[in-house]
Amino acid sequence: MATRHQARTAVVGLLYAYDLGNENISKFSDEILEEDKIRNKQREFSNTLFTGTIENLEMLDKEIEEHLTEWDFNDIGKVEKAIMRLGAYEILVAKTDKAIIINEAVELAKTLADEKSPKFINGVLDALGEKK
């Protein structure tokens, strides 16, 4: 059975594809999740995260942008955006414990993004979580 970390990793991939312009990715999400062996409760969890993030994308992007200090939102890499959008959704909308989400986001950044990303994502999500 897949873990929540594996489910979140798959969601980051879906969000990345969506951001690249594949807005129909949601039609294929079940097949993609199946390929990653994400089933049952973890698939429901993944679909909830993906759908919730997409439905709240405008608000999440605005919140993230407000907490960027030295960056322009449009200059952030798509993987980093996907991780931060997912983290912002879980903190602000799903109301998941901030410490858990920041830790997950940092771990995702360590494996999916460049070496400076974990610290950057940690800072943005921590600042964003202070609003909660």
N, C-alpha and C positions, 0 to 999 in steps of 0.2 A: 504494500500500500504506500502511496506517495505521502510525503510529509507536507506540511504547510509551506515549508521553505521551497520545496520543489514546485508546489502549486503557484507560489508567488513568482518563482523564476519563469514559469510558463506564462503568467500574466504579463510580466515585463516584456516577454517576446511578442505577445499579442498587441500590447500597447505600442511597442516599437514599430510593428508592421502597420498599425493604424496610423501612426505619426508619419510614416513614409508615404501615406496616401492610399493605403489599402483599406478604405473605409468599410468594405464588405467582409473584412476579416472575421467579424462576429458570426457570419454564416458558416465559417469553417472552424470555429473555435473548438467544437466537440471533437472533430477529427484530429486537430492539432494536440488537444489535451490527451486524446487516446494514444497518439503516437508517443507522448511523454509518459504514458502509463498512469495518468492522473484520472482516477475513477471515483465513482460514488460520492461520498461526502466531500472529498477534496475537489472533485470536479464542480460540485455545487458551489463550494467556497471560491474556486477560481472564477467561475462564471459570474458570481455575485460581485467579486472584486473588479473584474473587467467591465461588466455592464455599469456598475456604480461609478467607476472612474470615468468612463466615457460620458455617462449622463451628467456628470458634474464637472466636466473638463474645463469649461470656461471659468467657473468659480475657482477651481483648483489652480489653474494657470495664473489667475489674478493673485491668489494668495501666495503662490510660490514667488511670483514676480515682486511682490511687496517685500519679500524677505531676502532678496538678492542685494548684496551690498556693492560688489565690484564687478558684477556681470550684467550683461544684457541678456534677457530671456532668450532671444533669438540666436545667441551665440553658444548656448548650452547644447552639448551633444544629445542626440536622440535617445541614447541608452540612459543617460543621466536624467533626462526629462521623464522617461518612462518610470524609472525608479522613484523619482521625487513625486510624480503624479500619484503613483500607487501609495506611497507613504503618506502623502497629504490626504488622500481619500480615507485611508484607514484611521488617521489621527482625527481629522475634522468631521468626517461623515459617519464612519463605522464606529468611531469612539473607542478604538482599540488602544490599549495602554501605550503611551508614547515611547517609553523605554524599549518595549518589545519591538515596535515598528522601526525605530531608529536603528536598533541593532540589526534587524532583518535587512533594512535598506543598505546599511554599511556592508554587510556580508554579501548582498547582491552586487554592490558596486565593486567589491574586491574581486569577484569572479567575472563580472561582465563588462567592467569599464576600466579606465586607466588608473594608474596608481594615485593620482591626486583626487580622484572622484570620491572615495569614501569620506575623507575629511570635509570636502565641500558639501556633500549631501547631508552629512551629519549636522553641519552648521545650519544649513537652510531648514531642515526638518525640525531641529531643536528650537530655532527661533519661531518657526511656524507653530509648533506645539505649545509655545508659551501663551498663545492666544486662547487656547482651549480652556 
